[in-house]
């Protein structure tokens, strides 16, 4: 028996009919509600637009609000761009402190090889000279009885090629010694506790002059060789007095003009005095006024993007460059050593390696040094020394009453020396 079940009817939903009048009332309610909310809005300008009496005023106020909002966005974006570029403010302070840092000095005799030492090494290339009378007339203090003091043997003309192309080993052996080149050294009017003037603390360094000839020079107060960060200081009123003995009787060529070179620089750097120093002459007094320039910069991400070489120096076990200039020189040295197993004679980083000779030029010409100038940025803490030089003739009658000169006047009258007085001035901090 089958039961028949009627199908379940599906519900029928019918859309209620809304009268047009009711639709209009709902729309008006929404508009009124929106107006009420906008009038109470805390956003500046919106309530004024909503309550404006005419369409024209609404449009005008809308443009004013949009313009103000656009200006706000522009100023905000400009500020953020400036903020994230990490700008720095340059603050320059010129002071005259009670104590000032002592700079480093590099002193050279422009004569490369001492004639007596050269003639001892190569006696077959030396002989008597026919122009000793001219020399003795020019430098009588270096002659005795019409003969040049020490020896009357001079390198022959054929030996001049040895002076021009002197090797590193020959310059080390036959170059001028620290004494008597620095005949006298001392601070006037003050006692110092550091070894500035001891010959044992002078560091020898071989530089190339403007003609490519090697000269043995000496650096006073070279802190890169002592692993010391703190610079020695002296009172501002103190002055350093040096007497330089050029040893004209030791000049390789008897007809050569007697002169020397002097450079003043940061104890953390090495400068070539032939390109960045000044010439000193015998029988002259040089009064030098010094001003120290101290720079303190900010590291990345600031625009100065400096490198803290002091921190890097500590990490490397108190070794390495302390300035941008020395960083570049170290990089150049490493590049040449890695590629050619030698060092360019013009390199200014301290080392104990051999110099590259003519045969190594084919190798050194291929070395790419570009990245050395890119990788080394400015130092976060740097010191440099600016100076002015005044040259005066030695006139003992003008200084005979000055107690500071009584001890050096006899020396100036007997020797072919130059006297250098270095005085401190102001200090500029950046």
Phi, psi and omega in degrees: 000116181264131179269136178258129182241130181291144180297145179285123182286137177283143179291146180249119179261127180243134179290126181291143181274124179254135181285146179306327181292323179291322177301315181298320180295319178297318180297317179296323178297318179296316180298315180296322179294318179296317178299317181298319180293317181292326177294330179267004182295143177275354179285116185301132176101329182293313178301324181292325178292317183295320184272003179298138186286332184234163178296320181300314180294325177298314180297316181299312181293329176296316178296323178297315180295315179298320178297318179296318180295319177297317177298321178298315179297321180296312180297321180295315179295322178296316179297315181295321178297319178291320182296315183280356171273357178051066180291157179237152179253128179275120180242109182258125179236121177255117185230163172237084185287164179290326179234144181231156178288147179268126181283176172264150178237137173242123186238133181225147165264131184289349172279130185276317185238135175285130188294321182295319179291322179294315180293332175290323180284323183226074183295335181289346180255017181234156178195180180287155181250147181264001184244026180294330179297317178297318180296315182292330175292324182281321182231073184298333181290346180260006181236159178209121181065032179080002179240151178289136182300144174091301183198147178259014178269128180233148177301139178286167180301327180292343182273353184294337176295331177293325178289319182293319184248036182301137180279169179301317182293320181293319179294323178298320183277318188257000178289166181294146179273162181300321171243129016265016178304307171267090187288322181213143182207133179181154176272135181265132174079012180201146176262134180245152183255004181246158186271076179276322189257008178280130181301330182293341180266352178289138179254121178282146180208136180264122179248159170263133175279186184292347179256008179082011180269140183278137179227139179271121183237174182227138181249124176263135179067046178272096185283341177296339180270352184248357184055048181237136179264319184287125179281140175295147183234152176224159176300151182301326183284349182288151175227144179262129181244126178237141170242120184257124177258115183279349181050062181299333179291347180260004182294137183299318177251124185291340180265005183282141177289133183276119177208173176216178179231144179222135176229142178242129187202179179292141176297347179270353184242168170234127178242145174279112184293342180283335179250336183233017177241203179221160184276138173242142186240156178291157180059035178230154172245131180243119177256120186242124175260130186246141172232127181271137179244111182253126180240131175236111183250174181249143181281182176302139016266012179290158186298329180295329172046052184275170177244132178275086182293334178294315178295319178296323178297320178292318180297326181276015179076043181058049180211147178119176183289150178243010180207165179298318183300317181287331175297316178297316182295321178296318179297317178299318179298313182296320179298316181290320179296316182294328184267323189235356179060035176203175182236137177296138179299338180276356182291141185247023177256135182298136183199172176235025182267166179279152179281153175285135179260188182300324182293336182275357182298326179298329179277313184293332179292340182265352183285133179265115182256006189302316186294340179295325181277346179268318186288333184266109179264176181298150180283141177292330179229112186224150178226133175223162183233121172262150183207159173239144184240131175239124181260135179226150174284149177282115178230093186305329182294336180277346186240002186297335180267357182271118182298333181290341185252353185298326182282336185259346181299315177300324179294318181293331181280335185260338186239160177269075188247166168239138179253130182241125175245122180248120182241147180268148179238241182264173177232129182248123181252134180236000000 
